[in-house]
């Protein structure tokens, strides 16, 4: 589901409703804060778009991004019944 281009990892996910999207974002926020690595993301109603790159590495994809993407995938796996 993740794509890599323009020196970023990105994913866009549609949930069944806004509450599911927000719950997912809340879980991701906690993991990102703990890792000290924060996504560039956007939410409109039930759709969440996330872009990852490491600013201190010149806005390119690093292992920090890959690790956070993996953690996000793990969270997302618990929402499969709430995805469109």
N, C-alpha and C positions, 0 to 999 in steps of 0.2 A: 504494500500500500504506500510506502514511502517512496518518493522520487528524489533524485539528486540532480539538480542543475542550478546554474548561476551561483555556485558555491554555497548552496543551501540544501538541507534535507527538508522536504515538505510533505504534508499529508492534509487531506480534507475529508471530513467525516460528517455524515448526516445522521442524526438521531431521530427517534420517533417524535420527540417534543423538546421544548426549551428546557424543561426541568432535567431531563436526562443529559442534555448537552452541558448544562451548568454543573450538574453533579460530577460529570467526567472532568470538566475543567478544574473543579475544586480539588479533586484527587491529584491531577497533574500539577496544580500549583503547589501542593504540599511536597510532592516529590522534587519538583524543580527547586523549591526554596531550600530543601535539605541538601541538594546537590550543589547549590550555589550557581546554578546554570538555568537561566530563564528564557522561555520561548518568546518568539515574536508570534502572537496569535491574534485571531479575529473570530468573533462570534456574531452570527446573525440568526436569530430564532433557534433553529435546530441544527445549524451547520457550524462546525468548528474547523478552522484552518490554522495549522501550526507550521511555522518555519523555524528551523534551527541552524545556527551558525555560531562560531566562536569569535566574538568581537576582538578579544585580545590577541587572536591569531590572525588578524587581518580579514575578519569576516569570511572565513572559510570553514569547511566541515572538518571537525577533529573528532577524536575518540570521545570527548565529552558529549558531543552531539549524538554520536552513535549510541552511547550509553543511555542518554536521556530518551532517545527514540525507542530503545529497547524497553525501558521502563514504561513509557507511554503505551507501547504495544501490549505490555502485560496488563496495564489498567484497562485498556480497550477490550481485551479479551473477556473481561467481566461484563461488558456492555453489549455483547453480540445480540441478545434478544431485544435490545433497544436501538438497533441500527436499521437504517433504511437501505 
